[in-house]
Amino acid sequence: MSIPLNSINGLTSGNSYYARLRLSTTQNLPPSGFAADGEVEDHWINIYKTTLTTNPLNSCVGSTINFSAISGMLNYNWTGPNGFTSNQQNPVITNSNTNHNGIYTLTVTTPGGCSISDSTNVIVNPLPTAPIIGAITQPSCAMATGSVALSGLPAAGTWTVTASPGGNSISGTGTNVLFTALNANTNYTFVVTNAAGCSSVASANVSIATQPITPLAPIIDAVTQPSCLMATGSVALSGLPAAGTWTVTASPGGNSISGTGTNVLFTALNANTNYTFVVTNAAGCSSIQSINITINNSICAVTETTAPINGLPGGTTAPLTANDTLNGVNVTIGTAPGNVKITAATVPTGSGLIVNPDGTVSIPPNTPSGTYTVNYTICEINNPTNCSNVNSNILVISPSINAQNDTFVTTNGSIGGIVGSIFSNNGNGIDLANGAQAALNNVTLTVPIWSGQSVPYINANGYVIVPPGTPSGEYSIGYTICMLNPFQNICDKATVTIQVEPEKGDEIVIYNHMTPNGDGYNDIFLIDGIDKFPNNTV
């Protein structure tokens, strides 16, 4: 149903009103009063405000203000601060500033001919200043990204700072913030947007550098253990930074070495120590630890030359390990922790020498003289793989032999006989074989072959024989005694002197018969004592 109404004056824009509609079949009713006879219906009708435009209208300095009005009006009339007017439905103010702040009024004529108005409050917010760049933290060995301290942010309300490129943002309050997680090798600017939605111009540029390279752990190559010549160990390291300088540090101890290139020999590593190594490059970045190496105790087998051992009886040497050391201290042969043991030994083939577990060497009887080279190895009980090998010298000497000159005096030249043994003490002492009295059980005897004449001789048993009928006089016989095999070349010579005298001091005895038949008895004509009378004629 459409019911035309008369114009209603005095209404104020911005308020809401009620209108009363009274219907009657019998009379013309006034707008006020109580229900009357013949009144069919009585209605109250709400009359609401007509909104013509958006209110309030927020903007930022430099942006465009876009007014908007309800469509379908006959005409539009905008007015505002600084003499602003416009007959457009939706006027525009470009490049706004705070001078455009204020109340803007719109008056329109409706299709029904009514004039209504509405207003909007335009708020142009100032832009926040660009963030101020503070301390920049570049990527480090341990952190792949950088960060920057920003200040000068809006003191009031909340804000959002956005990084470019990437668009990462952080929101907060207060005038300072630390913007983190900035990618390496990237240039950044920052914009702050305040609570009004206004954004600053871009900040100054921030350059985030490339993250420094962390070197790889040093590679363990050859390990040189302590030796007799060097009390400390060393290790060859590779895989070091190819560019720039570096420092390699050992742990424990903290000793370090600096240099360039991909390889280094790290020396002076203490014995009985486990080590790892870290390399730090020119950027100050340190690797993880290398694998572990063990520097063994310093074990040293020293060449010994034993005191001479007589090869005839043989014997046992002092321990070859007497001067061997473990970490500079003389070793102890045994099985307890900290001791060493002989794990291998070789002796000259056929020598019969034996290297005993206690480090001594047994030399069997009748060992020929000479210098015997014995090789042996000592190893730690605690670390059986830590060993030292050396050659030592075993001295075996020959037995001694001493043949003494003998002197015999006899008056039995006429009847002959045994005057003594060369092995006995005949004025100069007994003959000796390796310090004992020489005899046919420990030496061999070599004597001149007897001619069979009546002259003294030495028989095979070492006795001095004066044959019957031996003329008076002085006789000399040489002999040789030698050690038994294997020392048969060790010999000595001596001379036996026999003085044959007449039986009766100065008498001449003429033997009145002879039997020259070659049997060795009475084969010659003998005048005893004639040597006492040098001026004689027979």
Secondary structure in CASP SS format (residue, H / E / C, confidence):
PFRMAT SS
TARGET T0000
AUTHOR 0000-0000-0000
METHOD secondary structure of the structure
MODEL  1
M C 1.00
S C 1.00
I C 1.00
P C 1.00
L C 1.00
N C 1.00
S C 1.00
I C 1.00
N C 1.00
G C 1.00
L C 1.00
T C 1.00
S C 1.00
G C 1.00
N C 1.00
S C 1.00
Y E 1.00
Y E 1.00
A E 1.00
R E 1.00
L E 1.00
R E 1.00
L E 1.00
S E 1.00
T C 1.00
T C 1.00
Q C 1.00
N C 1.00
L C 1.00
P C 1.00
P C 1.00
S C 1.00
G C 1.00
F C 1.00
A C 1.00
A C 1.00
D C 1.00
G C 1.00
E E 1.00
V E 1.00
E E 1.00
D E 1.00
H E 1.00
W E 1.00
I E 1.00
N E 1.00
I E 1.00
Y C 1.00
K C 1.00
T C 1.00
T C 1.00
L C 1.00
T E 1.00
T C 1.00
N C 1.00
P C 1.00
L E 1.00
N E 1.00
S E 1.00
C E 1.00
V C 1.00
G C 1.00
S C 1.00
T C 1.00
I E 1.00
N E 1.00
F C 1.00
S C 1.00
A E 1.00
I C 1.00
S C 1.00
G C 1.00
M C 1.00
L C 1.00
N E 1.00
Y E 1.00
N E 1.00
W E 1.00
T E 1.00
G E 1.00
P H 1.00
N H 1.00
G H 1.00
F E 1.00
T E 1.00
S E 1.00
N C 1.00
Q C 1.00
Q C 1.00
N C 1.00
P C 1.00
V E 1.00
I E 1.00
T C 1.00
N C 1.00
S C 1.00
N C 1.00
T H 1.00
N H 1.00
H H 1.00
N C 1.00
G E 1.00
I E 1.00
Y E 1.00
T E 1.00
L E 1.00
T E 1.00
V E 1.00
T E 1.00
T C 1.00
P C 1.00
G C 1.00
G C 1.00
C C 1.00
S E 1.00
I E 1.00
S E 1.00
D E 1.00
S E 1.00
T E 1.00
N E 1.00
V E 1.00
I E 1.00
V E 1.00
N E 1.00
P C 1.00
L C 1.00
P C 1.00
T C 1.00
A C 1.00
P C 1.00
I E 1.00
I E 1.00
G E 1.00
A E 1.00
I E 1.00
T E 1.00
Q C 1.00
P C 1.00
S C 1.00
C C 1.00
A C 1.00
M C 1.00
A C 1.00
T C 1.00
G E 1.00
S E 1.00
V E 1.00
A E 1.00
L E 1.00
S E 1.00
G C 1.00
L C 1.00
P C 1.00
A C 1.00
A C 1.00
G C 1.00
T C 1.00
W E 1.00
T E 1.00
V E 1.00
T E 1.00
A E 1.00
S E 1.00
P C 1.00
G C 1.00
G C 1.00
N C 1.00
S E 1.00
I E 1.00
S E 1.00
G E 1.00
T C 1.00
G C 1.00
T C 1.00
N C 1.00
V E 1.00
L E 1.00
F E 1.00
T E 1.00
A E 1.00
L E 1.00
N C 1.00
A C 1.00
N C 1.00
T E 1.00
N E 1.00
Y E 1.00
T E 1.00
F E 1.00
V E 1.00
V E 1.00
T E 1.00
N E 1.00
A C 1.00
A C 1.00
G C 1.00
C C 1.00
S E 1.00
S C 1.00
V C 1.00
A C 1.00
S C 1.00
A C 1.00
N C 1.00
V E 1.00
S E 1.00
I E 1.00
A C 1.00
T C 1.00
Q C 1.00
P C 1.00
I C 1.00
T C 1.00
P C 1.00
L C 1.00
A C 1.00
P C 1.00
I E 1.00
I E 1.00
D E 1.00
A E 1.00
V E 1.00
T E 1.00
Q C 1.00
P C 1.00
S C 1.00
C C 1.00
L C 1.00
M C 1.00
A C 1.00
T C 1.00
G E 1.00
S E 1.00
V E 1.00
A E 1.00
L E 1.00
S E 1.00
G C 1.00
L C 1.00
P C 1.00
A C 1.00
A C 1.00
G C 1.00
T C 1.00
W E 1.00
T E 1.00
V E 1.00
T E 1.00
A E 1.00
S E 1.00
P C 1.00
G C 1.00
G C 1.00
N C 1.00
S E 1.00
I E 1.00
S E 1.00
G E 1.00
T C 1.00
G C 1.00
T C 1.00
N C 1.00
V E 1.00
L E 1.00
F E 1.00
T E 1.00
A E 1.00
L E 1.00
N C 1.00
A C 1.00
N C 1.00
T E 1.00
N E 1.00
Y E 1.00
T E 1.00
F E 1.00
V E 1.00
V E 1.00
T E 1.00
N E 1.00
A C 1.00
A C 1.00
G C 1.00
C C 1.00
S E 1.00
S C 1.00
I C 1.00
Q C 1.00
S C 1.00
I C 1.00
N C 1.00
I E 1.00
T E 1.00
I E 1.00
N C 1.00
N C 1.00
S C 1.00
I E 1.00
C E 1.00
A C 1.00
V C 1.00
T C 1.00
E C 1.00
T E 1.00
T C 1.00
A C 1.00
P C 1.00
I E 1.00
N E 1.00
G C 1.00
L C 1.00
P C 1.00
G C 1.00
G E 1.00
T E 1.00
T C 1.00
A C 1.00
P C 1.00
L H 1.00
T H 1.00
A H 1.00
N H 1.00
D C 1.00
T E 1.00
L E 1.00
N C 1.00
G C 1.00
V E 1.00
N E 1.00
V C 1.00
T C 1.00
I E 1.00
G C 1.00
T C 1.00
A C 1.00
P C 1.00
G C 1.00
N C 1.00
V E 1.00
K E 1.00
I E 1.00
T E 1.00
A E 1.00
A E 1.00
T E 1.00
V C 1.00
P C 1.00
T C 1.00
G C 1.00
S C 1.00
G C 1.00
L C 1.00
I E 1.00
V E 1.00
N C 1.00
P C 1.00
D C 1.00
G C 1.00
T C 1.00
V E 1.00
S E 1.00
I E 1.00
P C 1.00
P C 1.00
N C 1.00
T C 1.00
P C 1.00
S C 1.00
G E 1.00
T E 1.00
Y E 1.00
T E 1.00
V E 1.00
N E 1.00
Y E 1.00
T E 1.00
I E 1.00
C E 1.00
E E 1.00
I C 1.00
N C 1.00
N C 1.00
P C 1.00
T C 1.00
N C 1.00
C E 1.00
S E 1.00
N E 1.00
V E 1.00
N E 1.00
S E 1.00
N E 1.00
I E 1.00
L E 1.00
V E 1.00
I E 1.00
S C 1.00
P C 1.00
S C 1.00
I E 1.00
N E 1.00
A C 1.00
Q C 1.00
N C 1.00
D E 1.00
T E 1.00
F E 1.00
V E 1.00
T E 1.00
T C 1.00
N C 1.00
G C 1.00
S C 1.00
I C 1.00
G C 1.00
G E 1.00
I E 1.00
V E 1.00
G E 1.00
S E 1.00
I C 1.00
F C 1.00
S C 1.00
N C 1.00
N C 1.00
G C 1.00
N C 1.00
G C 1.00
I C 1.00
D C 1.00
L E 1.00
A E 1.00
N C 1.00
G C 1.00
A E 1.00
Q E 1.00
A C 1.00
A C 1.00
L C 1.00
N C 1.00
N C 1.00
V E 1.00
T E 1.00
L E 1.00
T E 1.00
V C 1.00
P C 1.00
I C 1.00
W C 1.00
S C 1.00
G C 1.00
Q C 1.00
S C 1.00
V C 1.00
P C 1.00
Y E 1.00
I E 1.00
N C 1.00
A C 1.00
N C 1.00
G C 1.00
Y E 1.00
V E 1.00
I E 1.00
V E 1.00
P C 1.00
P C 1.00
G C 1.00
T C 1.00
P C 1.00
S C 1.00
G E 1.00
E E 1.00
Y E 1.00
S E 1.00
I E 1.00
G E 1.00
Y E 1.00
T E 1.00
I E 1.00
C E 1.00
M E 1.00
L C 1.00
N C 1.00
P C 1.00
F C 1.00
Q C 1.00
N C 1.00
I C 1.00
C E 1.00
D E 1.00
K E 1.00
A E 1.00
T E 1.00
V E 1.00
T E 1.00
I E 1.00
Q E 1.00
V E 1.00
E C 1.00
P C 1.00
E C 1.00
K C 1.00
G C 1.00
D C 1.00
E C 1.00
I C 1.00
V E 1.00
I E 1.00
Y C 1.00
N C 1.00
H C 1.00
M C 1.00
T C 1.00
P C 1.00
N C 1.00
G C 1.00
D C 1.00
G C 1.00
Y C 1.00
N C 1.00
D C 1.00
I C 1.00
F C 1.00
L C 1.00
I E 1.00
D E 1.00
G C 1.00
I H 1.00
D H 1.00
K H 1.00
F C 1.00
P C 1.00
N C 1.00
N C 1.00
T C 1.00
V C 1.00
END
